[in-house]
Amino acid sequence: MIGFPKGKIAFHMFQKDDLKSLHWGTLDVLENAGIKVFSKECLKLLEDAGSSVDYKTSIAKIQGNLVEEAIRKAKKNITLCARNPKYDVVLDGRRMFCTTDGNGTSVMDFNTGKRRMSTSADLAMVGKVANALDSAHIFWPCVSSQDVPDYIRHVVDLKVALSSIEKHVQVETTSHRREAKWLAEIGAALAGGEKALRRRPIFSSMHCPFSPLQLDGGSTEGALVLARAGVPISFYGMPQAGITGPVTLAGSIIVNNAEVLAGLTMAQLAAPGSPFIYGTGGAAFDMKTMTWAGGGPERALISAGAGELSHHYGFPILCGGIVTSAKLPGAQACYEKMSSGLPQFYAGCDMIAGLGLLDDVTMLSYEQMVIDDEMVKIMARLAYGVTVDDDHLAVELIKKVGPGGSFLPERHTMQWLNKEHFITDITDRRTGEAWEADGKKSVVDRARAKADKIMKEHEVAPVPPSIAREFETIVKNADKDIQAHGLD
């Protein structure tokens, strides 16, 4: 079974009354400030359900009982299916999963070390690397095919991603209902038809609001198309505390919650009972540099807090974490990624994003991706904590070995070693003399060697030739359709 078991260390920022305050504060915002939705279709959906809609301002004021009904209706126990069923992700609250980080537009070239725009070949290669890494349970395409025209890029990205990895793929680029239709066709082609896609959704889709309190029309309409097709969707709020959300973290969590619940409400009106994943990528706005502080501790606190709130509603959460502003793999990248990700593991968040990208999730580094794989295993082990029962207390064994004895040859040691201890891969724990004799290699050097080995030796099972041909046909048809009708 893939994934990390939920930890025994309980991390709670909120009491029950705090969660109630966040919920009622959110309903107050939705009912009285409202949400701006740049889509007449979506506004009409809300108006028909009883919401107050102003078409001139595109603002809908959503009544609280409608939101709470949507919370009750949505499907919450979700399986994110994979091309290879052994990689299926079961979101039932018992395990935690990691995703790669997504939608960077550049890559640190593995051969030259220079930054350049990403291509479809890069997307295929990073899918291969993610397929080989144990902790990359879900593949959020790390980069996009910048070598492909933008009007068809997202369709091509899904085709390349599904062809390059055997794990579940989540996308975050759906920009219009027409595009969503073609994404669903690609998913159905691989799953075995529209009904099969409902039974085994082999991709899911994230949709990002524009904080504060705005939903893009094209992306939201696309979300409704995918929800109707049975594809799990997530609204992934990204308020920046201090500029697009209140500087106080609780206030920014309310902004995030309002955006997510507004998206949920429309999805449940369009497709009652459709699967929904709560999302957050909130962070602070760095007043010193006037930039997004994705690797700051505030991001971890917002994500962990939103995780508690989502679980209060019964939803699995996809949260941001394991993020850095560093431009190179190394010390800053590691301490920012560790500090911005660890609280989510302690909070038991279901899906934690962040493997592979640097420079505020814009640039792929294969070396950092391998380092991230090691770090999330450490975080998961920290969150798991210490188990106390007869086997773990080992009192009888201690008495048997006695003073001055050794536990190394005992069967109990081998029985529990891999479960109790973090086993290093690229972390160097040798003596200083051994390290010097081996060339004084840094962790980046060791990560690079592992990435290089994966690129050269790892094999991903290809999609069947008939599916590959169908993919190409769908992309060609989507190209003609979008060129003829546009995305308006």
C-alpha positions in Angstrom: 0.0 0.0 0.0 1.4 3.4 -1.0 1.3 6.5 1.2 2.5 7.3 4.7 0.4 6.2 7.7 -1.2 9.1 9.6 1.0 10.2 12.4 0.5 9.5 16.1 1.7 13.0 17.0 -1.5 15.2 17.0 -1.0 18.7 15.9 -4.0 20.9 16.6 -4.0 24.7 16.2 -7.7 25.0 16.6 -10.3 24.1 19.3 -13.8 23.1 18.3 -15.0 26.7 19.0 -12.2 28.0 16.7 -13.4 25.8 13.9 -17.0 27.0 14.4 -15.8 30.6 14.3 -14.0 30.1 11.1 -17.0 28.4 9.6 -19.5 31.0 10.6 -17.2 33.8 9.7 -16.9 32.3 6.2 -20.7 32.0 5.8 -21.0 35.7 6.9 -18.5 36.7 4.2 -20.3 34.6 1.5 -23.7 35.9 2.4 -22.8 39.6 2.8 -19.7 40.3 0.8 -20.3 37.6 -1.7 -18.0 36.0 -4.3 -17.2 37.5 -7.8 -17.7 34.9 -10.5 -16.8 35.9 -14.0 -19.3 33.5 -15.6 -22.9 34.1 -16.4 -23.4 30.3 -16.5 -22.2 29.9 -12.9 -24.0 33.0 -11.7 -27.3 31.7 -13.2 -26.7 28.4 -11.4 -26.4 30.2 -8.1 -29.3 32.5 -8.8 -31.6 29.5 -9.7 -30.6 28.1 -6.3 -31.8 31.2 -4.5 -28.6 33.3 -4.2 -28.7 37.0 -4.7 -26.8 37.8 -8.0 -25.8 41.1 -9.5 -24.8 40.5 -13.1 -23.3 43.9 -13.5 -20.7 43.3 -10.8 -20.6 39.5 -11.3 -21.1 39.2 -7.5 -23.2 36.4 -6.0 -24.2 36.4 -2.4 -24.6 32.8 -1.4 -26.8 31.8 1.5 -25.3 29.7 4.2 -27.8 26.9 4.0 -26.9 26.3 0.4 -23.2 26.1 1.3 -23.9 23.6 4.1 -26.1 21.5 1.8 -23.2 21.3 -0.7 -20.9 20.2 2.1 -23.3 17.4 2.9 -23.8 16.3 -0.7 -20.3 16.0 -1.9 -18.5 12.7 -2.2 -15.6 12.8 0.3 -14.1 9.3 0.3 -12.3 9.3 -2.9 -9.9 7.0 -4.8 -7.5 8.7 -7.1 -6.9 5.9 -9.6 -3.7 5.3 -11.4 -2.8 3.7 -14.7 -1.2 1.0 -12.7 -3.7 0.1 -9.9 -0.9 -0.6 -7.4 -0.4 3.2 -7.3 -4.1 4.0 -6.5 -4.4 6.7 -3.8 -7.2 6.0 -1.3 -8.3 9.2 0.4 -10.0 7.7 3.4 -8.3 9.7 6.2 -5.9 6.9 7.2 -2.8 7.8 5.1 -1.0 10.8 3.9 0.3 11.3 0.3 2.8 13.6 -1.4 2.5 15.1 -4.8 5.1 16.7 -7.0 4.8 20.5 -7.3 3.3 21.8 -10.5 3.1 24.1 -13.4 6.6 25.5 -13.4 7.6 27.1 -16.7 11.3 26.5 -16.6 13.9 23.8 -15.8 17.4 23.8 -14.5 19.0 21.9 -17.4 20.4 18.7 -16.1 23.5 18.8 -18.4 24.3 22.5 -18.4 22.9 23.7 -15.1 21.4 26.7 -16.8 17.8 27.8 -16.6 15.7 27.5 -19.7 12.0 27.2 -20.7 10.5 23.8 -20.2 9.4 21.5 -23.0 7.2 18.5 -23.5 10.3 16.3 -23.4 11.1 17.7 -19.9 7.6 16.9 -18.8 8.0 13.3 -20.0 11.3 13.0 -18.3 10.1 14.4 -14.9 7.2 12.0 -15.1 9.7 9.1 -15.4 11.7 10.4 -12.4 8.5 10.8 -10.3 7.4 7.3 -11.3 10.7 6.0 -9.7 10.5 8.0 -6.4 8.6 6.3 -3.6 7.2 9.4 -2.0 5.9 10.9 -5.3 2.5 9.3 -4.8 0.6 11.7 -7.2 2.0 13.4 -10.2 1.2 17.1 -10.6 3.0 17.9 -13.8 6.0 19.8 -12.6 6.5 21.8 -15.8 4.4 22.6 -18.8 5.1 22.2 -22.6 6.3 25.7 -23.4 7.2 24.4 -26.9 3.5 23.8 -27.7 1.1 26.7 -28.6 -0.7 27.9 -25.5 -4.2 27.2 -26.8 -3.5 23.4 -26.9 -0.8 23.2 -24.3 -2.9 21.9 -21.4 -4.4 19.1 -23.5 -0.9 18.1 -24.6 0.4 18.3 -21.0 -2.2 15.8 -19.8 -1.5 13.4 -22.7 2.2 13.6 -22.0 1.8 13.2 -18.3 -0.5 10.2 -18.5 1.9 8.6 -21.0 5.0 9.2 -18.9 3.9 7.9 -15.5 1.9 5.0 -14.1 0.6 7.0 -11.1 -2.4 9.3 -10.7 -2.1 12.7 -12.5 -3.6 15.9 -11.2 -3.8 19.0 -13.4 -4.2 22.6 -12.5 -4.4 24.4 -15.8 -8.0 23.9 -17.0 -8.9 27.3 -18.4 -12.2 26.8 -20.1 -15.1 24.3 -20.5 -14.1 23.5 -24.1 -10.6 22.6 -22.9 -12.1 20.6 -20.0 -14.2 18.6 -22.5 -11.0 17.4 -24.3 -9.2 16.7 -21.0 -12.1 14.4 -20.1 -11.9 12.7 -23.5 -8.2 11.9 -22.9 -9.0 10.5 -19.5 -11.9 8.4 -20.8 -9.7 7.1 -23.6 -7.2 5.7 -21.1 -9.8 4.6 -18.5 -11.9 2.7 -21.1 -14.8 5.1 -21.7 -16.9 7.7 -20.0 -18.4 5.2 -17.5 -15.0 3.7 -16.8 -13.6 7.2 -16.1 -16.3 7.7 -13.4 -15.4 4.3 -11.8 -11.7 4.9 -12.1 -10.8 8.6 -12.3 -7.2 8.4 -13.5 -6.8 12.2 -13.3 -8.1 15.0 -11.1 -8.3 18.7 -11.6 -7.4 21.7 -9.4 -8.9 25.2 -9.9 -7.3 28.3 -8.4 -9.4 31.3 -7.4 -8.2 34.9 -7.7 -7.9 36.1 -4.1 -9.6 37.8 -2.6 -13.0 36.3 -3.3 -12.9 35.9 -7.1 -13.4 32.9 -9.4 -12.2 32.9 -13.0 -15.1 32.1 -15.3 -13.3 29.8 -17.7 -11.7 27.7 -15.0 -14.8 27.4 -13.0 -16.9 26.4 -16.0 -14.2 23.9 -16.8 -14.5 22.5 -13.2 -18.2 22.0 -13.7 -17.7 20.1 -16.9 -15.2 17.8 -15.2 -17.4 17.4 -12.1 -20.2 16.2 -14.4 -17.7 13.7 -16.0 -17.0 12.2 -12.5 -13.4 13.7 -12.4 -12.5 14.7 -8.8 -12.0 18.5 -8.6 -10.5 20.8 -6.1 -10.7 24.5 -5.6 -7.3 25.5 -4.4 -7.3 29.0 -2.7 -4.1 31.0 -2.7 -4.6 34.1 -0.6 -1.4 36.0 0.3 -1.7 37.2 3.8 -1.2 40.9 3.9 -2.2 41.7 0.3 -4.9 39.3 -1.1 -5.9 38.1 2.3 -5.8 39.7 5.8 -2.4 39.9 7.3 -3.7 37.7 10.1 -3.5 34.1 9.3 -7.0 33.3 10.6 -8.4 36.0 8.3 -6.6 34.6 5.3 -7.9 31.1 6.1 -11.4 32.5 6.0 -10.7 34.0 2.6 -9.4 30.6 1.4 -12.4 28.9 2.9 -14.9 31.2 1.2 -13.3 30.7 -2.2 -13.2 26.9 -1.8 -16.8 26.6 -0.5 -18.1 28.8 -3.2 -16.5 26.5 -5.8 -17.8 23.5 -4.0 -21.4 24.9 -4.0 -21.4 25.5 -7.7 -19.9 22.0 -8.3 -22.6 20.3 -6.3 -25.4 22.3 -8.0 -24.0 21.2 -11.3 -23.2 17.6 -10.3 -24.7 16.6 -7.0 -22.6 14.1 -5.2 -19.5 14.6 -7.3 -16.1 14.0 -5.7 -14.5 17.1 -4.1 -11.1 17.8 -2.6 -10.5 20.8 -0.4 -7.5 22.8 -1.4 -5.2 25.5 -0.1 -1.9 27.1 -1.3 -2.1 30.2 1.0 1.1 31.9 2.1 2.3 35.2 3.4 3.2 38.3 1.3 6.8 39.3 2.1 6.6 43.0 2.8 10.4 43.2 2.7 10.8 42.0 -0.9 7.2 42.5 -2.0 7.0 38.9 -3.2 5.1 35.7 -2.4 6.7 34.0 0.6 5.9 30.4 -0.4 8.6 28.9 1.7 7.8 30.8 4.9 6.4 29.4 8.1 3.1 31.1 7.5 2.4 28.9 4.5 2.8 25.8 6.8 0.4 27.3 9.4 -2.2 28.3 6.9 -2.1 24.9 5.2 -2.2 23.0 8.5 -5.0 25.2 9.7 -7.0 24.7 6.5 -6.3 21.0 6.9 -8.1 21.0 10.3 -11.0 22.9 8.8 -11.3 20.6 5.8 -11.4 17.6 8.1 -14.0 19.4 10.2 -16.2 19.3 7.1 -15.1 15.7 6.3 -13.1 16.6 3.1 -9.7 15.3 2.2 -7.3 18.2 1.7 -4.7 19.0 -1.0 -2.4 21.6 0.6 0.7 23.5 -0.4 3.9 22.8 1.4 7.5 21.7 0.8 8.1 25.0 -1.0 11.2 27.3 -1.3 12.2 30.6 -2.8 15.7 29.3 -3.3 17.1 29.4 -6.8 19.5 26.5 -6.4 19.2 23.1 -4.6 20.9 23.3 -1.2 20.7 24.7 2.3 18.0 27.4 1.8 15.8 25.0 -0.3 16.1 22.3 2.3 15.3 24.4 5.4 12.5 26.2 3.8 11.0 23.1 2.4 11.3 21.3 5.7 9.8 24.1 7.8 7.0 24.8 5.3 6.0 21.1 5.1 6.4 19.5 8.5 3.3 21.0 10.1 1.1 19.5 7.4 2.4 16.1 8.3 1.7 16.7 12.0 -1.8 17.9 11.1 -2.4 14.7 9.1 -3.1 16.5 5.8 -4.2 14.0 3.1 -2.2 15.4 0.1 0.9 17.5 0.6 2.4 19.1 -2.5 5.8 20.3 -3.2 8.4 17.9 -4.6 10.8 19.1 -7.3 10.4 22.9 -7.8 12.6 25.8 -6.8 12.2 29.6 -7.1 8.7 29.8 -5.7 7.4 26.8 -7.7 8.6 28.1 -11.1 11.7 26.0 -11.9 12.2 22.3 -11.9 15.4 20.8 -10.4 15.9 17.0 -10.6 18.5 17.2 -7.9 16.1 19.0 -5.5 13.3 16.5 -6.4 15.4 13.6 -5.2 16.4 15.6 -2.0 12.7 16.4 -1.5 11.9 12.7 -1.7 14.3 12.0 1.2 13.0 14.9 3.2 9.3 14.0 3.1 10.2 10.5 4.3 11.9 12.2 7.3 8.9 14.4 7.9 6.5 11.4 7.7 8.7 9.5 10.2 8.7 12.4 12.6 4.9 12.7 12.4 4.5 9.0 13.1 6.0 9.3 16.5 6.6 6.5 19.0 4.3 3.5 19.4 3.9 2.1 22.9 2.7 -1.6 23.1 4.2 -4.9 24.2 6.2 -5.4 21.0 7.6 -1.9 21.0 8.3 -1.8 24.7 10.3 -5.0 24.3 10.6 -5.6 28.0 11.0 -9.4 27.7 13.7 -8.9 25.0 15.6 -6.5 27.2 15.6 -9.0 30.1 16.7 -11.7 27.7 19.6 -9.8 26.3 20.5 -8.4 29.7 23.4 -6.1 30.8 26.2 -5.8 28.3 24.4 -7.8 25.6 23.6 -6.8 22.0 20.3 -6.5 20.3 21.8 -6.6 16.8 21.4 -10.4 16.2 17.8 -10.6 17.6 15.0 -11.4 15.3 13.0 -8.5 16.8 15.6 -6.1 15.4 15.1 -7.2 11.8 11.3 -7.4 12.4 11.0 -3.7 13.3 14.0 -2.1 11.7 12.4 -0.8 8.5 9.3 0.3 10.4 10.9 2.1 13.3 14.0 3.6 11.6 14.3 6.1 8.8 16.7 4.3 6.3 18.8 6.8 4.5 19.3 6.9 0.7 21.2 10.1 -0.2 21.9 11.2 3.4 25.6 10.6 4.2 26.2 9.2 7.7 29.7 7.8 7.1 32.8 8.9 9.0 34.5 12.1 7.8 37.5 10.0 6.6 35.2 7.8 4.5 33.4 10.8 3.0 36.7 12.5 2.1 38.0 9.3 0.5 34.9 9.1 -1.6 35.4 12.6 -3.1 33.7 14.9 -0.5 30.4 14.6 -2.3 27.6 17.0 -1.2 24.0 15.9 -0.9 23.3 17.7 -4.2 26.1 15.6 -5.8 24.5 12.4 -4.4 21.0 13.5 -5.5 22.3 14.2 -9.0 23.8 10.7 -9.2 20.5 9.2 -8.2 18.5 11.3 -10.7 21.0 10.4 -13.5 20.6 6.7 -12.7 16.8 7.0 -12.8 16.8 8.8 -16.1 19.1 6.2 -17.7 17.7 3.0 -16.2 14.1 3.4 -14.9 11.4 2.0 -17.2 7.8 3.2 -17.2 5.3 0.8 -18.7 4.1 2.5 -21.9 0.4 3.0 -22.6 -0.9 0.5 -25.1 -0.3 1.5 -28.8 -4.0 1.8 -29.5 -4.4 4.3 -26.6 -1.4 6.2 -27.7 -2.9 6.5 -31.2 -6.2 7.6 -29.7 -4.4 10.2 -27.6 -2.9 11.7 -30.8 -6.3 11.7 -32.5 -7.9 13.5 -29.5 -5.1 16.1 -29.5 -5.5 16.8 -33.2 -9.3 17.1 -32.9 -8.9 19.4 -29.9 -6.4 21.5 -31.9 -8.9 21.9 -34.7 -11.8 22.6 -32.4 -10.1 25.2 -30.2 -8.6 26.9 -33.3 -12.0 27.1 -34.9 -14.0 28.2 -31.9 -11.5 29.6 -29.4 -11.8 29.5 -25.7 -14.4 32.2 -25.5 
